Amino acid sequence: MYGAESRDITMDVFQRSVPSSILWNGMNNKILKFKLLDTMYVVGFANDIALTVVNKQLENVKNDAKKGNRLVRVNPSQLGLANH
């Protein structure tokens, strides 16, 4: 009963249900802690996350956003999370 345990989840979870918030905390908490560039921030609100980029030059914003998107898409699979 105690200790690490894993299970496959094969269906969606309804929002505003108890499993929904538990799954969100477990999965997105790892994404919120990613180490990104100094110009990038991962923001979580309710059941959504967003990658924000702050830079004075538009071209740098575009480049940093592409890099951040790759980091966020690669890391979930490395952490054992689904990559949708």
DSSP file (Angstrom, degrees, kcal/mol; ACC not computed):
  #  RESIDUE AA STRUCTURE BP1 BP2  ACC     N-H-->O    O-->H-N    N-H-->O    O-->H-N    TCO  KAPPA ALPHA  PHI   PSI    X-CA   Y-CA   Z-CA
    1    1 A M              0   0    0      0, 0.0     2,-0.3     0, 0.0     4,-0.0   0.000 360.0 360.0 360.0 -31.4    0.0    0.0    0.0
    2    2 A Y        +     0   0    0      2,-0.0     2,-0.2     0, 0.0     0, 0.0  -0.712 360.0  39.8-104.0 156.8    2.9    2.4    0.6
    3    3 A G  S    S-     0   0    0     -2,-0.3     2,-0.1     2,-0.1     0, 0.0  -0.484  98.3 -22.7 104.8-175.3    5.7    3.3   -1.7
    4    4 A A        +     0   0    0     -2,-0.2     2,-0.3     2,-0.0    -2,-0.0  -0.439  61.1 170.7 -73.7 142.3    6.0    3.9   -5.4
    5    5 A E        -     0   0    0     -2,-0.1     2,-0.3     2,-0.0    -2,-0.1  -0.988  12.5-164.4-150.6 141.5    3.3    2.5   -7.7
    6    6 A S        +     0   0    0     -2,-0.3     2,-0.3     2,-0.0    -2,-0.0  -0.962   6.2 180.0-131.1 151.4    2.4    2.9  -11.3
    7    7 A R        -     0   0    0     -2,-0.3     2,-0.3     2,-0.0    -2,-0.0  -0.992  30.6-113.8-144.7 147.2   -0.6    2.1  -13.4
    8    8 A D        -     0   0    0     -2,-0.3     2,-0.6     2,-0.0    -2,-0.0  -0.655  24.9-149.4 -79.3 137.4   -1.5    2.6  -17.1
    9    9 A I        +     0   0    0     -2,-0.3     3,-0.0     1,-0.1    -2,-0.0  -0.947  19.5 174.3-109.6 120.9   -4.3    5.0  -17.7
   10   10 A T        +     0   0    0     -2,-0.6     2,-0.3     2,-0.1    -1,-0.1   0.262  56.9  46.2-114.2  11.4   -6.4    4.1  -20.8
   11   11 A M  S    S-     0   0    0      0, 0.0     2,-0.0     0, 0.0     0, 0.0  -0.972  84.5 -93.1-147.6 162.5   -9.2    6.6  -20.7
   12   12 A D        -     0   0    0     -2,-0.3     2,-0.5     1,-0.0    -2,-0.1  -0.327  34.0-132.6 -71.1 158.8   -9.8   10.3  -20.2
   13   13 A V        -     0   0    0      6,-0.1     4,-0.1     7,-0.1    -1,-0.0  -0.962  23.7-114.9-114.5 130.8  -10.7   11.7  -16.8
   14   14 A F    >   -     0   0    0     -2,-0.5     3,-1.1     1,-0.1     6,-0.4  -0.354  35.0-110.5 -62.6 138.7  -13.6   14.1  -16.5
   15   15 A Q  T 3  S+     0   0    0      1,-0.2     3,-0.1     5,-0.1    -1,-0.1  -0.345 101.5  30.8 -67.2 155.1  -12.6   17.6  -15.5
   16   16 A R  T 3  S+     0   0    0      1,-0.3     2,-0.3     2,-0.1    -1,-0.2   0.636  95.2 120.0  67.0  17.3  -13.7   18.7  -12.0
   17   17 A S  S <> S-     0   0    0     -3,-1.1     4,-1.5     1,-0.1    -1,-0.3  -0.710  77.8-111.7-103.0 163.3  -13.4   15.1  -10.8
   18   18 A V  H  > S+     0   0    0     -2,-0.3     4,-1.7     1,-0.2     3,-0.2   0.930 117.0  48.8 -61.3 -47.4  -11.0   14.0   -8.0
   19   19 A P  H  > S+     0   0    0      0, 0.0     4,-2.8     0, 0.0     5,-0.2   0.845 104.2  63.0 -62.4 -30.2   -8.7   11.9  -10.4
   20   20 A S  H  > S+     0   0    0     -6,-0.4     4,-2.3     1,-0.2    -2,-0.2   0.940 106.3  41.4 -59.7 -48.8   -8.5   14.9  -12.8
   21   21 A S  H  X S+     0   0    0     -4,-1.5     4,-2.3    -3,-0.2    -1,-0.2   0.861 114.5  52.4 -69.6 -34.3   -6.8   17.2  -10.2
   22   22 A I  H  X S+     0   0    0     -4,-1.7     4,-2.2     2,-0.2    -2,-0.2   0.932 112.0  45.5 -65.9 -45.3   -4.5   14.4   -9.0
   23   23 A L  H  X S+     0   0    0     -4,-2.8     4,-2.7     2,-0.2     5,-0.4   0.905 112.0  52.2 -64.0 -41.5   -3.4   13.6  -12.6
   24   24 A W  H  X>S+     0   0    0     -4,-2.3     4,-2.2    -5,-0.2     5,-0.6   0.938 110.9  47.3 -60.9 -46.4   -2.9   17.2  -13.4
   25   25 A N  H  X5S+     0   0    0     -4,-2.3     4,-1.1     1,-0.2    -1,-0.2   0.912 114.8  46.1 -61.8 -43.1   -0.7   17.7  -10.3
   26   26 A G  H  <5S+     0   0    0     -4,-2.2     4,-0.5    -5,-0.2    -2,-0.2   0.903 122.4  32.8 -68.1 -42.0    1.4   14.7  -11.0
   27   27 A M  H >X5S+     0   0    0     -4,-2.7     4,-0.9    -5,-0.2     3,-0.6   0.948 123.5  39.3 -83.2 -52.0    1.9   15.3  -14.7
   28   28 A N  H 3X5S+     0   0    0     -4,-2.2     4,-2.5    -5,-0.4    -3,-0.2   0.727 101.9  71.1 -77.4 -20.4    2.1   19.0  -15.0
   29   29 A N  H 3X<S+     0   0    0     -4,-1.1     4,-0.7    -5,-0.6    -1,-0.2   0.891  99.5  50.1 -59.7 -38.0    4.0   19.6  -11.8
   30   30 A K  H X4 S+     0   0    0     -3,-0.6     3,-0.6    -4,-0.5    -1,-0.2   0.900 110.3  49.4 -66.4 -40.0    7.1   18.1  -13.6
   31   31 A I  H >< S+     0   0    0     -4,-0.9     3,-1.6     1,-0.2    -2,-0.2   0.886 105.3  57.4 -66.7 -38.2    6.6   20.4  -16.6
   32   32 A L  H 3< S+     0   0    0     -4,-2.5    10,-0.2     1,-0.3    -1,-0.2   0.720 105.5  52.6 -65.0 -19.7    6.3   23.4  -14.3
   33   33 A K  T << S+     0   0    0     -4,-0.7    -1,-0.3    -3,-0.6    -2,-0.2   0.346  78.9 131.6 -98.6   5.7    9.8   22.6  -12.9
   34   34 A F    <   -     0   0    0     -3,-1.6     2,-0.8    -4,-0.1     8,-0.2  -0.247  61.5-122.7 -57.5 144.7   11.6   22.3  -16.2
   35   35 A K        +     0   0    0      3,-0.0     2,-0.2     0, 0.0    -1,-0.1  -0.836  46.6 165.2 -89.7 111.4   14.9   24.2  -16.5
   36   36 A L        -     0   0    0     -2,-0.8     6,-0.0     1,-0.2    32,-0.0  -0.523  42.3 -66.2-116.4-177.1   14.4   26.6  -19.4
   37   37 A L    >   -     0   0    0     -2,-0.2     3,-1.8    27,-0.1    -1,-0.2  -0.254  51.5-106.1 -65.7 161.8   16.2   29.6  -20.8
   38   38 A D  T 3  S+     0   0    0      1,-0.3    -1,-0.1    -3,-0.1    -2,-0.0   0.724 120.8  56.7 -62.9 -21.3   16.2   32.8  -18.7
   39   39 A T  T 3  S+     0   0    0     14,-0.1    15,-2.6     2,-0.0     2,-0.3   0.464  97.7  80.5 -88.7  -1.3   13.7   34.3  -21.1
   40   40 A M  E <   +A   53   0A   0     -3,-1.8     2,-0.4    13,-0.2    13,-0.2  -0.831  50.5 178.8-114.9 145.5   11.2   31.5  -20.7
   41   41 A Y  E     -A   52   0A   0     11,-2.4    11,-3.3    -2,-0.3     2,-0.6  -0.998  20.2-144.5-139.4 139.6    8.6   30.7  -18.1
   42   42 A V  E     -A   51   0A   0     -2,-0.4     2,-0.5   -10,-0.2     9,-0.2  -0.932  22.5-166.1-102.7 124.7    6.1   27.9  -17.8
   43   43 A V  E     -A   50   0A   0      7,-3.0     7,-2.3    -2,-0.6     2,-0.4  -0.935   4.3-162.4-115.7 130.3    2.8   29.1  -16.2
   44   44 A G  E     +A   49   0A   0     -2,-0.5     2,-0.3     5,-0.2     5,-0.2  -0.936  13.6 168.5-113.6 135.6    0.1   26.8  -14.9
   45   45 A F  E >   -A   48   0A   0      3,-2.4     3,-2.4    -2,-0.4     2,-0.2  -0.970  62.5 -39.1-146.3 129.2   -3.5   27.9  -14.3
   46   46 A A  T 3  S-     0   0    0     -2,-0.3    -2,-0.0     1,-0.3     0, 0.0  -0.394 125.8 -25.0  55.4-116.5   -6.4   25.6  -13.5
   47   47 A N  T 3  S+     0   0    0     -2,-0.2     2,-0.3    -3,-0.1    -1,-0.3   0.038 122.8  84.5-114.6  27.4   -5.9   22.6  -15.8
   48   48 A D  E <   -A   45   0A   0     -3,-2.4    -3,-2.4     2,-0.0     2,-0.3  -0.884  54.5-159.2-125.7 156.2   -3.8   24.4  -18.5
   49   49 A I  E     -A   44   0A   0     -2,-0.3     2,-0.3    -5,-0.2    -5,-0.2  -0.964   7.4-167.5-130.4 153.3   -0.1   25.3  -18.9
   50   50 A A  E     -A   43   0A   0     -7,-2.3    -7,-3.0    -2,-0.3     2,-0.6  -0.998  18.1-138.8-140.4 142.0    1.5   27.9  -21.1
   51   51 A L  E     -A   42   0A   0     -2,-0.3     2,-0.4    -9,-0.2    -9,-0.2  -0.905  26.8-167.6 -97.2 119.7    5.1   28.6  -22.2
   52   52 A T  E     -A   41   0A   0    -11,-3.3   -11,-2.4    -2,-0.6     2,-0.4  -0.879   6.5-162.8-111.5 144.0    5.8   32.3  -22.2
   53   53 A V  E     -A   40   0A   0     -2,-0.4     2,-0.5   -13,-0.2   -13,-0.2  -0.990   1.2-166.8-127.3 131.0    8.8   34.0  -23.7
   54   54 A V        +     0   0    0    -15,-2.6     2,-0.3    -2,-0.4    -2,-0.0  -0.974  27.6 134.8-121.4 120.7    9.9   37.6  -22.8
   55   55 A N        -     0   0    0     -2,-0.5     6,-0.1     1,-0.1    -2,-0.1  -0.974  53.3-128.7-159.8 151.9   12.5   39.3  -25.0
   56   56 A K  S    S+     0   0    0     -2,-0.3     2,-0.5     1,-0.0    -1,-0.1   0.801  92.6  66.5 -76.4 -28.4   12.9   42.7  -26.6
   57   57 A Q  S  > S-     0   0    0      1,-0.1     4,-2.0     2,-0.0     3,-0.2  -0.828  72.5-146.4-101.1 128.7   13.5   41.4  -30.1
   58   58 A L  H  > S+     0   0    0     -2,-0.5     4,-2.5     1,-0.2     5,-0.2   0.887 100.7  54.2 -58.9 -41.3   10.7   39.6  -32.0
   59   59 A E  H  > S+     0   0    0      1,-0.2     4,-2.4     2,-0.2    -1,-0.2   0.890 108.4  49.6 -62.4 -38.2   13.2   37.3  -33.8
   60   60 A N  H  > S+     0   0    0     -3,-0.2     4,-2.8     2,-0.2     5,-0.2   0.868 108.4  53.5 -67.3 -36.1   14.6   36.3  -30.4
   61   61 A V  H  X S+     0   0    0     -4,-2.0     4,-2.5     2,-0.2    -2,-0.2   0.939 110.4  47.3 -61.6 -46.3   11.1   35.6  -29.1
   62   62 A K  H  X S+     0   0    0     -4,-2.5     4,-2.1     2,-0.2    -2,-0.2   0.934 114.6  45.7 -60.9 -47.3   10.4   33.3  -32.1
   63   63 A N  H  X S+     0   0    0     -4,-2.4     4,-2.2     1,-0.2    -2,-0.2   0.923 114.7  47.0 -63.9 -44.8   13.7   31.5  -31.7
   64   64 A D  H  X S+     0   0    0     -4,-2.8     4,-2.9     1,-0.2    -1,-0.2   0.880 110.3  53.5 -65.3 -37.5   13.3   31.1  -27.9
   65   65 A A  H  X S+     0   0    0     -4,-2.5     4,-2.5    -5,-0.2    -1,-0.2   0.902 109.0  49.0 -64.0 -40.4    9.7   29.9  -28.3
   66   66 A K  H  X S+     0   0    0     -4,-2.1     4,-2.1     2,-0.2    -2,-0.2   0.926 113.2  47.0 -63.9 -44.1   10.8   27.2  -30.8
   67   67 A K  H  X S+     0   0    0     -4,-2.2     4,-2.3     1,-0.2    -2,-0.2   0.932 113.7  47.8 -62.3 -45.8   13.6   26.1  -28.4
   68   68 A G  H  X S+     0   0    0     -4,-2.9     4,-2.7     1,-0.2     5,-0.2   0.886 109.1  53.4 -63.2 -39.9   11.2   26.0  -25.4
   69   69 A N  H  X S+     0   0    0     -4,-2.5     4,-2.0     1,-0.2    -1,-0.2   0.908 109.7  48.4 -61.7 -42.4    8.6   24.1  -27.4
   70   70 A R  H  X S+     0   0    0     -4,-2.1     4,-2.2     2,-0.2     5,-0.2   0.916 111.9  49.6 -63.6 -42.6   11.2   21.5  -28.3
   71   71 A L  H  X S+     0   0    0     -4,-2.3     4,-2.5     1,-0.2    -2,-0.2   0.923 112.5  46.2 -62.2 -44.7   12.3   21.2  -24.6
   72   72 A V  H  < S+     0   0    0     -4,-2.7    -1,-0.2     1,-0.2    -2,-0.2   0.841 115.3  46.9 -69.9 -32.5    8.7   20.9  -23.3
   73   73 A R  H  X S+     0   0    0     -4,-2.0     4,-0.5    -5,-0.2    -1,-0.2   0.812 116.1  44.0 -78.9 -30.3    7.9   18.3  -25.9
   74   74 A V  H >X S+     0   0    0     -4,-2.2     4,-1.3    -5,-0.2     3,-0.6   0.928 108.2  56.7 -78.1 -46.5   11.0   16.2  -25.4
   75   75 A N  H 3X S+     0   0    0     -4,-2.5     4,-1.9    -5,-0.2     6,-0.2   0.824  95.3  62.4 -61.1 -37.1   11.1   16.2  -21.6
   76   76 A P  H 34>S+     0   0    0      0, 0.0     5,-3.8     0, 0.0     4,-0.2   0.912 106.1  47.0 -57.7 -39.7    7.6   14.7  -21.0
   77   77 A S  H X<5S+     0   0    0     -3,-0.6     3,-0.9    -4,-0.5    -2,-0.2   0.869 111.2  51.7 -68.9 -33.7    8.6   11.5  -22.7
   78   78 A Q  H 3<5S+     0   0    0     -4,-1.3    -1,-0.2     1,-0.2    -3,-0.1   0.786 110.4  49.5 -70.3 -26.0   11.9   11.4  -20.8
   79   79 A L  T 3<5S-     0   0    0     -4,-1.9    -1,-0.2     2,-0.1    -2,-0.2   0.390 122.8-105.4 -91.5   3.1    9.9   11.8  -17.6
   80   80 A G  T < 5S+     0   0    0     -3,-0.9     2,-0.2     1,-0.3    -3,-0.2   0.705  78.2 133.0  81.4  20.1    7.5    9.0  -18.5
   81   81 A L      < -     0   0    0     -5,-3.8    -1,-0.3    -6,-0.2     2,-0.1  -0.685  63.5 -97.5-101.9 157.8    4.6   11.4  -19.3
   82   82 A A        -     0   0    0     -2,-0.2     2,-0.7    -3,-0.1    -1,-0.1  -0.456  28.0-145.8 -70.2 144.5    2.4   11.3  -22.4
   83   83 A N              0   0    0      1,-0.1    -1,-0.1    -2,-0.1   -10,-0.1  -0.864 360.0 360.0-115.8  94.3    3.4   13.7  -25.2
   84   84 A H              0   0    0     -2,-0.7    -1,-0.1     0, 0.0   -11,-0.1   0.409 360.0 360.0-102.2 360.0    0.2   14.9  -26.9
